[in-house]
């Protein structure tokens, strides 16, 4: 797995936190941090010890997007293949986040714009600092608002009409409106965003891990299914989990009047 000094990974049991650590640049991404993040989500998806993931930023920002000097400046004058490979890399990160079947929480502690906004949208849960906002500002810098999968993610989160408004106008969505439209799950004072994310992670860690993994896979898969296909797919997935050890553990714990001990089997 590729690493980058601006991408710091810490572990506490089954909870893994990945922190962007370029506070002087509002945690703007570089070529190296894009690569490290893309590889991180592949590795953690394959790591059975990982039960939940928090993504956050250091200092006053979550992530301000791609670094203007180190990425945009570096790509001025680059040939088509080089530019396309960078665009592929940014999309690879988002694809790997959705394919990672562990729940991902975006602890949005501050400024969240551009690529940072898409990383937040690709997460399964979003907790936003009350004084912050989320900006899909691609159209404001002469680029399409449909970047890194944003035009696929946003309509599914908040509906086509609001997604069109946000991606075309590129205006910041403040915390109150983000909560009202369902773009985020919760808001909290900036100093308490990480603590709120830990509380959510504790709830996820207490649940059967395989059940969560299959649920995320089904949510991804069913976005493109008709109703009959979705019902059949869910029936097959549910029948498999009903034969699993965790479901048996729930029953035995219930009958024995004790807390269940889930193992992800």
C-alpha positions as CSV (number, residue, x, y, z in Angstrom):
1,X,0.0,0.0,0.0
2,X,1.3,3.4,-0.9
3,X,1.7,5.9,2.0
4,X,2.0,9.6,2.2
5,X,3.1,11.7,5.2
6,X,-0.1,13.8,4.9
7,X,-2.3,10.8,5.4
8,X,-2.1,9.5,9.0
9,X,-3.8,6.2,10.0
10,X,-4.5,5.3,13.6
11,X,-6.2,2.2,15.0
12,X,-8.2,1.6,18.1
13,X,-9.5,-1.9,18.1
14,X,-11.8,-2.3,15.1
15,X,-12.0,1.5,14.5
16,X,-9.6,3.0,12.0
17,X,-9.2,6.7,11.7
18,X,-7.5,8.3,8.6
19,X,-6.6,12.0,9.1
20,X,-5.4,14.4,6.5
21,X,-2.6,16.4,8.0
22,X,-1.7,19.5,5.9
23,X,-3.5,22.1,8.0
24,X,-1.4,24.9,6.6
25,X,-3.0,24.1,3.2
26,X,-6.5,23.3,4.6
27,X,-5.7,19.6,4.0
28,X,-5.6,20.1,0.3
29,X,-4.8,16.8,-1.5
30,X,-1.6,16.1,-3.5
31,X,-0.9,13.4,-6.1
32,X,0.6,11.4,-3.3
33,X,-2.3,11.7,-0.9
34,X,-4.8,10.8,-3.6
35,X,-2.8,7.6,-4.2
36,X,-2.4,6.8,-0.5
37,X,-6.1,7.3,0.2
38,X,-7.2,5.1,-2.8
39,X,-4.9,2.3,-1.6
40,X,-6.0,2.7,2.0
41,X,-9.6,1.9,1.3
42,X,-8.7,-1.2,-0.7
43,X,-6.5,-2.4,2.1
44,X,-9.0,-1.7,4.9
45,X,-11.8,-3.4,2.9
46,X,-9.7,-6.6,2.9
47,X,-8.7,-6.3,6.6
48,X,-11.1,-8.4,8.7
49,X,-9.9,-6.5,11.9
50,X,-11.3,-3.2,10.6
51,X,-14.9,-2.7,11.6
52,X,-15.5,1.0,10.9
53,X,-13.5,3.9,9.4
54,X,-13.5,7.6,10.3
55,X,-12.1,10.2,7.8
56,X,-11.3,13.6,9.1
57,X,-8.9,16.5,8.8
58,X,-6.4,18.2,11.1
59,X,-6.7,21.9,12.1
60,X,-9.7,23.9,10.9
61,X,-10.4,22.1,7.7
62,X,-11.7,18.7,6.6
63,X,-10.3,18.9,3.0
64,X,-10.3,21.9,0.7
65,X,-9.9,19.7,-2.5
66,X,-7.0,19.3,-4.8
67,X,-4.0,21.5,-4.1
68,X,-4.0,24.5,-6.5
69,X,-0.3,24.7,-6.8
70,X,0.8,21.1,-6.5
71,X,-1.9,19.6,-8.7
72,X,-3.7,22.3,-10.8
73,X,-0.4,24.2,-11.4
74,X,1.5,21.0,-12.1
75,X,-1.1,19.9,-14.7
76,X,-0.9,23.2,-16.7
77,X,0.7,22.2,-20.0
78,X,0.5,18.5,-19.3
79,X,-0.5,16.2,-22.1
80,X,-3.9,14.5,-22.4
81,X,-2.8,11.1,-21.1
82,X,-1.2,12.6,-17.9
83,X,-4.3,14.7,-17.2
84,X,-6.6,11.7,-17.8
85,X,-4.5,9.5,-15.5
86,X,-4.9,12.0,-12.8
87,X,-8.7,12.2,-13.3
88,X,-8.8,8.4,-13.2
89,X,-6.9,8.4,-9.9
90,X,-9.4,10.8,-8.3
91,X,-12.3,8.6,-9.4
92,X,-10.5,5.5,-8.2
93,X,-10.5,6.9,-4.7
94,X,-14.2,7.4,-4.7
95,X,-14.9,4.0,-6.3
96,X,-12.6,2.3,-3.7
97,X,-14.6,4.1,-0.9
98,X,-17.9,2.7,-2.2
99,X,-16.4,-0.7,-2.7
100,X,-14.9,-0.8,0.8
101,X,-17.7,-2.7,2.6
102,X,-16.9,-1.3,6.0
103,X,-19.0,1.7,7.2
104,X,-17.2,5.0,6.6
105,X,-17.9,8.1,8.7
106,X,-16.8,11.6,7.4
107,X,-16.0,13.7,10.5
108,X,-16.2,17.1,8.6
109,X,-14.5,19.3,11.2
110,X,-14.2,22.4,8.9
111,X,-13.8,23.6,5.3
112,X,-15.0,20.9,2.9
113,X,-14.8,21.7,-0.8
114,X,-14.1,20.2,-4.2
115,X,-12.6,16.7,-3.8
116,X,-13.2,17.0,-0.1
117,X,-16.9,17.4,-0.7
118,X,-17.0,14.3,-2.9
119,X,-15.1,12.3,-0.3
120,X,-17.7,13.3,2.2
121,X,-20.5,12.3,-0.2
122,X,-18.9,8.9,-0.8
123,X,-18.9,8.2,2.9
124,X,-21.7,6.3,4.5
125,X,-22.3,8.8,7.3
126,X,-21.5,12.6,7.5
127,X,-21.2,14.7,10.6
128,X,-20.6,18.4,9.9
129,X,-19.3,21.2,12.0
130,X,-22.0,23.7,12.7
131,X,-20.0,26.6,11.4
132,X,-18.8,24.9,8.3
133,X,-20.3,24.1,4.9
134,X,-19.9,21.8,1.9
135,X,-19.0,23.2,-1.5
136,X,-19.0,21.3,-4.8
137,X,-17.3,24.2,-6.5
138,X,-16.0,22.6,-9.7
139,X,-18.2,24.7,-12.0
140,X,-16.9,27.9,-10.4
141,X,-13.3,27.1,-11.6
142,X,-14.3,26.3,-15.2
143,X,-14.7,22.5,-14.7
144,X,-17.8,20.3,-14.9
145,X,-19.6,19.8,-11.7
146,X,-19.8,16.1,-12.6
147,X,-16.4,15.2,-11.1
148,X,-15.2,12.1,-9.2
149,X,-18.6,10.6,-9.3
150,X,-20.4,13.6,-7.8
151,X,-23.2,13.6,-10.4
152,X,-23.8,9.9,-9.5
153,X,-23.6,10.3,-5.7
154,X,-25.5,13.5,-5.1
155,X,-28.9,12.7,-6.8
156,X,-29.0,9.5,-4.7
157,X,-28.3,11.4,-1.5
158,X,-30.5,14.5,-2.0
159,X,-32.5,14.1,-5.2
160,X,-31.9,15.3,-8.8
161,X,-33.2,18.9,-8.4
162,X,-31.0,19.8,-5.4
163,X,-28.1,18.0,-6.9
164,X,-28.5,20.0,-10.1
165,X,-28.6,23.2,-8.1
166,X,-25.5,22.4,-6.1
167,X,-23.4,21.1,-8.9
168,X,-24.3,23.9,-11.4
169,X,-24.1,26.9,-9.0
170,X,-21.2,25.6,-7.0
171,X,-22.4,27.5,-3.9
172,X,-21.6,26.5,-0.4
173,X,-24.3,24.5,1.4
174,X,-24.2,25.6,5.1
175,X,-24.6,23.2,7.9
176,X,-28.2,23.9,8.6
177,X,-29.3,23.5,5.0
178,X,-27.1,20.4,4.6
179,X,-28.8,18.8,7.5
180,X,-32.3,19.8,6.3
181,X,-31.8,18.4,2.8
182,X,-30.2,15.2,4.1
183,X,-26.7,15.8,2.8
184,X,-25.4,15.2,6.3
185,X,-26.7,13.0,9.1
186,X,-25.8,15.2,12.0
187,X,-24.2,18.6,12.9
188,X,-22.1,19.4,15.9
189,X,-19.9,22.2,17.2
190,X,-16.5,22.0,15.5
191,X,-14.8,20.9,18.7
192,X,-17.2,18.0,19.1
193,X,-17.4,16.6,15.6
194,X,-14.8,13.9,16.2
195,X,-16.4,12.9,19.5
196,X,-19.8,12.7,17.7
197,X,-18.2,10.4,15.1
198,X,-16.7,8.2,17.8
199,X,-20.2,7.8,19.4
200,X,-21.6,6.8,16.0
201,X,-18.6,4.4,15.5
202,X,-19.3,2.8,18.8
203,X,-22.8,2.0,17.7
204,X,-21.5,0.4,14.5
205,X,-18.8,-1.5,16.4
206,X,-21.5,-3.1,18.6
207,X,-23.4,-4.4,15.5
208,X,-22.7,-7.7,13.6
209,X,-19.9,-6.7,11.2
210,X,-20.9,-9.1,8.4
211,X,-24.4,-7.8,8.5
212,X,-23.1,-4.2,8.0
213,X,-20.8,-5.3,5.2
214,X,-23.6,-7.1,3.3
215,X,-25.9,-4.1,3.9
216,X,-23.5,-1.7,2.3
217,X,-23.0,-4.0,-0.6
218,X,-26.7,-4.3,-1.1
219,X,-27.2,-0.6,-1.0
220,X,-24.6,-0.2,-3.7
221,X,-26.0,-3.0,-5.9
222,X,-29.6,-2.1,-5.6
223,X,-29.2,1.5,-6.9
224,X,-29.3,0.1,-10.4
225,X,-31.9,-2.7,-10.0
226,X,-35.6,-2.9,-10.7
227,X,-37.9,-3.9,-7.8
228,X,-38.2,-7.6,-8.7
229,X,-34.4,-7.9,-9.0
230,X,-33.9,-6.1,-5.7
231,X,-36.3,-8.2,-3.8
232,X,-34.8,-11.4,-5.1
233,X,-31.3,-10.2,-4.3
234,X,-32.3,-9.3,-0.8
235,X,-34.0,-12.7,-0.3
236,X,-30.8,-14.5,-1.2
237,X,-28.6,-12.3,0.9
238,X,-30.9,-12.6,3.9
239,X,-31.1,-16.4,3.6
240,X,-27.3,-16.6,3.7
241,X,-27.1,-14.4,6.8
242,X,-29.8,-16.4,8.5
243,X,-27.4,-19.3,8.3
244,X,-24.5,-17.3,9.7
245,X,-23.0,-17.6,13.2
246,X,-23.8,-14.0,14.2
247,X,-27.5,-14.6,13.7
248,X,-27.3,-17.8,15.8
249,X,-25.4,-15.9,18.4
250,X,-28.2,-13.3,18.5
251,X,-30.7,-16.0,19.1
252,X,-28.6,-17.8,21.8
253,X,-27.9,-14.5,23.6
254,X,-31.6,-13.5,23.5
255,X,-32.6,-16.8,24.9
256,X,-29.8,-16.7,27.5
257,X,-30.6,-13.1,28.5
258,X,-27.0,-12.0,27.9
259,X,-25.3,-9.5,25.5
260,X,-24.4,-11.0,22.1
261,X,-20.8,-11.4,21.1
262,X,-20.7,-10.9,17.3
263,X,-17.6,-12.2,15.3
264,X,-18.6,-11.3,11.7
265,X,-19.3,-14.9,10.7
